[in-house]
Amino acid sequence: MKKIIACLLALVLLLSLSACGGQETAEPPETPETPVETPAEAETVAYPVTVTDMAGREVTLEAEPQRIVSGYYISSSACVALGLADRLVAVEDKSDKRPIYTLAAPQLVELPNVGSAKAFDLETCVAAEPDLVLLPMKQKDTAAALEELGIPSLLVLPESHEQILEMFDLIGTAANVQDKAEALTEYYTDTLAEVEALTSGLEETERPTVYIGGTSSYLTTAPGQMYQSSLIEAAGGLGAGRDIEGTAWVEISYEQLLAMDPDIMVIPTNNFATASPEYTVEDVLADPQLSEVTAVKNGAVYQMTTGFEAWDSPVPSGILGTLWMLKTVHPDLYTGEQFVADAQEFYETFYGFTPDAASLAG
């Protein structure tokens, strides 16, 4: 019996060793296949598509536009941010004066120019054989002329944060780049929400009065309905010109400026096309007629960062104007270092280049 048991144990041992040795080549047991999830494809436009532009006009595009003319700096910059620079075949006048083009889409500088918002060159536009033309609201007559020629055009009017987002959506849908329009819109809305969270608890007495001068003179300022005033309000300030009527720069007197008595004065970003403003921080501080203004007495006169775009205008990077204003008006809530990091991220994401930190710190 002992011999039988010993033999059986040896046999079991032998079988066990054989099983272990065969594990290297044994096929793994079959398991049910788990379906691999793939990212959802970005929504695309089905052409023909009809969109309603910012003048309320219904415009139909028969196919995705591959040749776009932009007769307005604001819409041209938006096209760059939306990844449409390679589709632009003509742009507004003085494109060589726009640093953002040189930095992000240098090919635009070489394109034919179609004039300005005040004087559009219809002949050059038609010669570019566009599938779509982007125009400022002032060019309603041009839009009508293009419609008679069978060339679709869209009128835009981005004079507020909300209207900027409307413009992104309009161009994104028309050109079938909704994913980029949605990303830009999300960045805008998220950033504004963060700014609001930082400033919402401020008392009225904690909101300094901020005066922004015009590009032609520091005796011109933005009334409450202008985009520049919205930057100040969003950043937790009170626009010095908030009670002035109008939608364009307004000339004021020294007496009016003294009565406003702003806590902070801001010189806007250069208008590169007209090489203005010609005045500097030093000019404002040295003007004896402003010596009693609180901002001048405290040395609280600042030049908005130059060298990229007019951040006080409704371009995509206008959101950086809000952030710059925030770090200037409330440096305790948002620092210069945070601003530089955010501005670099913005340009990397939407314009494809990284600005030097020192150039943003001004």
C-alpha positions as CSV (number, residue, x, y, z in Angstrom):
1,M,0.0,0.0,0.0
2,K,2.8,2.4,0.9
3,K,4.4,1.7,-2.5
4,I,1.1,2.4,-4.3
5,I,0.7,5.7,-2.4
6,A,4.3,6.7,-3.2
7,C,3.8,6.0,-6.8
8,L,0.6,8.0,-6.9
9,L,2.3,10.9,-5.2
10,A,5.2,10.8,-7.7
11,L,2.7,10.7,-10.6
12,V,0.9,13.8,-9.2
13,L,4.2,15.6,-8.8
14,L,5.3,14.7,-12.3
15,L,2.0,16.0,-13.8
16,S,2.3,19.3,-11.7
17,L,5.9,19.9,-13.0
18,S,4.8,19.2,-16.6
19,A,1.9,21.8,-16.2
20,C,4.3,24.4,-14.8
21,G,6.8,23.9,-17.5
22,G,4.2,24.3,-20.2
23,Q,2.9,27.7,-19.1
24,E,5.3,29.6,-21.3
25,T,3.8,28.4,-24.5
26,A,0.2,27.8,-23.3
27,E,-2.5,29.9,-24.9
28,P,-4.2,32.3,-22.4
29,P,-7.9,31.5,-21.9
30,E,-10.2,33.4,-24.1
31,T,-12.0,36.3,-22.6
32,P,-14.9,38.3,-24.0
33,E,-13.8,41.2,-26.2
34,T,-14.3,44.6,-24.7
35,P,-15.2,47.2,-27.3
36,V,-12.6,50.0,-27.5
37,E,-14.1,53.4,-27.2
38,T,-13.1,56.0,-29.8
39,P,-13.3,59.7,-29.3
40,A,-16.4,61.2,-30.8
41,E,-15.8,63.0,-34.1
42,A,-16.2,66.8,-34.1
43,E,-19.5,67.9,-35.4
44,T,-19.3,69.0,-39.0
45,V,-21.5,71.3,-41.1
46,A,-23.7,69.8,-43.7
47,Y,-23.7,72.1,-46.7
48,P,-25.5,74.0,-48.1
49,V,-25.9,75.8,-44.7
50,T,-27.8,79.0,-43.9
51,V,-26.5,81.3,-41.1
52,T,-27.8,84.6,-39.8
53,D,-25.1,87.2,-39.6
54,M,-24.9,90.0,-36.9
55,A,-27.0,92.3,-39.1
56,G,-29.8,89.8,-39.1
57,R,-29.2,88.8,-42.7
58,E,-29.7,85.1,-43.7
59,V,-26.8,84.0,-45.8
60,T,-26.5,80.6,-47.5
61,L,-23.2,78.9,-48.3
62,E,-23.4,76.1,-50.9
63,A,-20.1,74.5,-49.9
64,E,-17.4,74.9,-47.3
65,P,-15.5,78.1,-48.1
66,Q,-11.9,77.6,-49.0
67,R,-11.1,81.2,-50.1
68,I,-12.0,83.8,-47.5
69,V,-11.6,87.6,-47.8
70,S,-11.6,89.6,-44.5
71,G,-12.0,93.3,-44.8
72,Y,-11.8,93.9,-41.1
73,Y,-8.9,93.6,-38.7
74,I,-11.1,92.1,-36.0
75,S,-12.5,89.3,-38.2
76,S,-9.0,88.7,-39.7
77,S,-7.5,88.1,-36.2
78,A,-10.5,85.9,-35.4
79,C,-9.7,83.8,-38.5
80,V,-6.1,83.3,-37.4
81,A,-7.3,82.2,-33.9
82,L,-9.8,79.8,-35.5
83,G,-7.2,78.1,-37.7
84,L,-8.4,79.8,-41.0
85,A,-5.2,81.8,-41.8
86,D,-4.4,79.4,-44.7
87,R,-7.8,80.1,-46.3
88,L,-7.5,83.9,-46.3
89,V,-6.8,85.2,-49.8
90,A,-7.1,88.9,-49.1
91,V,-7.2,91.0,-46.0
92,E,-7.6,94.6,-44.8
93,D,-5.2,97.4,-45.5
94,K,-2.0,97.9,-43.5
95,S,-1.7,94.2,-42.6
96,D,2.1,94.8,-42.5
97,K,1.5,97.0,-39.4
98,R,-0.1,94.2,-37.4
99,P,2.5,92.4,-35.2
100,I,0.1,89.5,-34.6
101,Y,0.2,88.6,-38.3
102,T,4.0,88.6,-38.4
103,L,4.1,86.4,-35.3
104,A,1.3,84.0,-36.0
105,A,0.6,84.0,-39.8
106,P,3.3,86.0,-41.7
107,Q,1.8,85.0,-45.1
108,L,-1.1,87.4,-44.5
109,V,1.3,90.3,-44.9
110,E,1.8,89.4,-48.5
111,L,-1.9,89.1,-49.4
112,P,-3.8,91.6,-51.5
113,N,-5.4,94.3,-49.4
114,V,-9.1,95.2,-49.8
115,G,-9.0,98.6,-48.1
116,S,-10.5,99.5,-44.7
117,A,-13.8,99.5,-42.9
118,K,-14.3,103.1,-44.2
119,A,-13.1,102.5,-47.8
120,F,-13.5,98.9,-49.0
121,D,-12.0,97.9,-52.3
122,L,-14.7,95.9,-54.0
123,E,-12.7,95.3,-57.2
124,T,-9.7,93.7,-55.4
125,C,-12.1,91.6,-53.3
126,V,-13.9,90.2,-56.3
127,A,-10.6,89.6,-58.1
128,A,-9.5,87.3,-55.2
129,E,-12.4,85.0,-56.1
130,P,-13.7,84.5,-52.6
131,D,-16.2,81.9,-51.4
132,L,-16.9,84.0,-48.3
133,V,-16.3,87.7,-47.4
134,L,-16.2,89.0,-43.8
135,L,-17.1,92.6,-43.3
136,P,-17.7,95.1,-40.5
137,M,-21.2,96.3,-39.9
138,K,-20.4,99.6,-41.6
139,Q,-20.1,97.8,-44.9
140,K,-23.8,97.0,-45.4
141,D,-23.7,98.5,-48.9
142,T,-20.7,96.3,-49.9
143,A,-22.5,93.2,-48.6
144,A,-25.5,94.1,-50.8
145,A,-23.2,94.5,-53.8
146,L,-21.5,91.2,-53.2
147,E,-24.9,89.5,-52.8
148,E,-25.9,90.7,-56.3
149,L,-22.6,89.2,-57.6
150,G,-23.5,85.9,-55.9
151,I,-20.7,86.1,-53.4
152,P,-21.8,85.4,-49.8
153,S,-20.7,87.8,-47.1
154,L,-21.2,88.1,-43.3
155,L,-21.4,91.3,-41.4
156,V,-20.0,91.3,-37.9
157,L,-20.2,93.8,-35.0
158,P,-18.2,92.6,-32.0
159,E,-18.6,95.5,-29.5
160,S,-19.0,93.4,-26.3
161,H,-17.9,90.1,-24.9
162,E,-21.2,88.6,-25.9
163,Q,-20.9,89.8,-29.4
164,I,-17.3,88.5,-29.7
165,L,-18.6,85.0,-28.9
166,E,-21.4,85.4,-31.4
167,M,-18.8,86.3,-34.0
168,F,-16.7,83.2,-33.2
169,D,-19.8,81.0,-33.6
170,L,-20.9,82.7,-36.8
171,I,-17.5,82.3,-38.5
172,G,-17.0,78.8,-37.0
173,T,-20.3,77.5,-38.4
174,A,-19.8,79.2,-41.8
175,A,-16.3,77.8,-42.3
176,N,-16.9,74.4,-40.6
177,V,-14.4,75.0,-37.7
178,Q,-16.9,74.8,-34.9
179,D,-14.5,72.8,-32.7
180,K,-12.1,75.7,-32.7
181,A,-14.8,78.2,-32.2
182,E,-16.1,76.2,-29.3
183,A,-12.6,76.0,-27.7
184,L,-12.1,79.7,-28.1
185,T,-15.6,80.4,-26.6
186,E,-14.9,78.0,-23.7
187,Y,-11.7,79.8,-22.9
188,Y,-13.4,83.2,-23.0
189,T,-16.4,82.1,-20.8
190,D,-14.2,80.2,-18.3
191,T,-11.8,83.1,-18.0
192,L,-14.5,85.6,-17.5
193,A,-16.1,83.4,-14.9
194,E,-12.8,83.2,-13.0
195,V,-12.4,87.0,-13.1
196,E,-15.9,87.4,-11.9
197,A,-15.3,85.0,-9.0
198,L,-12.3,87.1,-8.0
199,T,-14.1,90.5,-8.2
200,S,-17.7,89.6,-7.2
201,G,-17.1,90.2,-3.5
202,L,-15.7,93.7,-3.9
203,E,-17.5,96.5,-2.2
204,E,-18.3,99.7,-4.3
205,T,-15.5,101.5,-2.4
206,E,-13.1,98.8,-3.4
207,R,-13.7,99.4,-7.1
208,P,-11.4,102.2,-8.3
209,T,-12.4,104.6,-11.0
210,V,-10.4,103.9,-14.1
211,Y,-9.9,106.3,-17.0
212,I,-8.8,105.0,-20.4
213,G,-7.5,107.5,-22.9
214,G,-8.0,107.3,-26.6
215,T,-5.3,106.6,-29.2
216,S,-5.3,110.2,-30.5
217,S,-5.2,112.0,-27.1
218,Y,-5.5,111.5,-23.4
219,L,-8.3,114.0,-23.6
220,T,-10.5,111.5,-25.4
221,T,-12.0,108.6,-23.6
222,A,-14.4,105.6,-23.9
223,P,-18.1,106.1,-23.1
224,G,-19.9,103.4,-21.2
225,Q,-21.1,101.6,-24.3
226,M,-17.7,101.0,-25.8
227,Y,-15.8,97.7,-25.5
228,Q,-13.0,99.4,-23.5
229,S,-15.4,100.2,-20.7
230,S,-16.5,96.6,-20.5
231,L,-12.9,95.6,-19.8
232,I,-12.8,98.0,-16.8
233,E,-16.1,96.8,-15.4
234,A,-15.2,93.1,-15.8
235,A,-11.9,93.7,-14.0
236,G,-13.6,95.2,-10.9
237,G,-13.2,98.8,-11.8
238,L,-15.6,101.7,-12.5
239,G,-15.2,103.2,-15.9
240,A,-14.6,107.0,-15.6
241,G,-16.7,107.5,-18.8
242,R,-19.5,105.2,-17.9
243,D,-22.1,107.9,-17.8
244,I,-21.1,109.4,-21.2
245,E,-23.3,108.5,-24.1
246,G,-22.0,107.2,-27.4
247,T,-20.3,104.2,-29.0
248,A,-17.1,106.0,-30.2
249,W,-14.2,107.9,-28.5
250,V,-15.4,111.1,-27.0
251,E,-13.4,114.3,-26.6
252,I,-13.4,115.8,-23.1
253,S,-12.0,118.9,-21.5
254,Y,-9.4,119.2,-18.7
255,E,-12.3,120.3,-16.4
256,Q,-14.2,117.1,-17.1
257,L,-11.2,114.9,-16.5
258,L,-10.5,116.7,-13.2
259,A,-14.2,116.2,-12.2
260,M,-13.9,112.5,-13.0
261,D,-10.7,112.4,-10.8
262,P,-9.8,108.8,-11.7
263,D,-7.8,106.6,-9.3
264,I,-6.1,104.9,-12.3
265,M,-5.3,106.2,-15.8
266,V,-4.6,103.8,-18.7
267,I,-3.0,104.4,-22.0
268,P,-4.3,101.9,-24.6
269,T,-2.2,99.5,-26.7
270,N,-0.7,101.1,-29.8
271,N,-2.9,101.4,-32.8
272,F,-0.2,100.0,-35.0
273,A,-1.8,101.0,-38.3
274,T,-1.8,104.7,-37.3
275,A,1.3,104.7,-35.1
276,S,-0.7,106.0,-32.2
277,P,-1.0,106.9,-29.3
278,E,1.9,109.3,-29.6
279,Y,1.7,110.3,-25.9
280,T,3.4,108.4,-23.1
281,V,3.0,107.8,-19.4
282,E,5.6,110.5,-18.8
283,D,3.5,113.0,-20.9
284,V,0.5,112.4,-18.7
285,L,2.4,112.7,-15.5
286,A,4.2,115.9,-16.6
287,D,1.0,117.7,-17.7
288,P,0.6,120.5,-15.0
289,Q,-3.1,120.7,-15.7
290,L,-3.5,117.1,-14.5
291,S,-1.4,117.5,-11.3
292,E,-4.5,117.4,-9.1
293,V,-5.9,114.2,-10.6
294,T,-5.6,111.3,-8.0
295,A,-4.0,108.9,-10.5
296,V,-1.3,111.5,-11.4
297,K,-0.6,112.4,-7.8
298,N,-0.2,108.7,-7.0
299,G,1.8,107.8,-10.1
300,A,-1.0,105.3,-11.1
301,V,-0.7,105.9,-14.9
302,Y,-0.1,102.8,-16.9
303,Q,0.6,101.8,-20.5
304,M,-1.2,98.7,-21.7
305,T,1.3,96.1,-23.0
306,T,2.3,96.8,-26.6
307,G,3.8,94.7,-29.4
308,F,1.1,92.1,-30.0
309,E,-2.4,93.4,-30.6
310,A,-4.8,96.2,-29.4
311,W,-6.0,94.3,-26.3
312,D,-8.5,97.1,-25.6
313,S,-10.3,96.2,-28.9
314,P,-12.7,93.3,-29.5
315,V,-10.2,90.9,-31.0
316,P,-9.9,87.3,-29.7
317,S,-7.0,88.4,-27.5
318,G,-9.3,91.1,-26.0
319,I,-9.7,88.6,-23.1
320,L,-6.1,89.4,-22.3
321,G,-7.1,93.0,-22.1
322,T,-9.5,92.0,-19.3
323,L,-6.7,90.1,-17.5
324,W,-4.2,92.9,-17.9
325,M,-6.8,95.3,-16.5
326,L,-7.4,93.0,-13.6
327,K,-3.7,92.7,-12.6
328,T,-3.4,96.5,-12.9
329,V,-6.6,97.4,-11.0
330,H,-6.4,94.6,-8.4
331,P,-2.8,93.2,-8.2
332,D,-3.7,91.7,-4.8
333,L,-6.3,89.5,-6.6
334,Y,-4.3,88.6,-9.7
335,T,-0.6,89.1,-10.1
336,G,1.6,90.1,-12.9
337,E,3.2,86.7,-12.9
338,Q,-0.1,85.0,-13.3
339,F,-0.9,87.3,-16.2
340,V,2.3,86.5,-18.0
341,A,1.7,82.7,-17.7
342,D,-2.0,83.1,-18.8
343,A,-1.0,85.3,-21.8
344,Q,1.6,82.8,-22.9
345,E,-0.8,79.9,-22.7
346,F,-3.4,81.9,-24.7
347,Y,-1.0,82.6,-27.6
348,E,0.4,79.1,-27.6
349,T,-3.1,77.6,-27.8
350,F,-4.8,79.9,-30.3
351,Y,-2.0,81.6,-32.3
352,G,0.8,79.0,-32.3
353,F,3.7,81.0,-30.8
354,T,5.0,81.7,-27.3
355,P,5.6,85.3,-26.5
356,D,8.7,86.2,-24.4
357,A,7.8,86.8,-20.8
358,A,9.6,90.1,-20.6
359,S,7.5,91.5,-23.5
360,L,4.3,90.7,-21.6
361,A,5.4,92.1,-18.3
362,G,5.0,95.7,-19.2
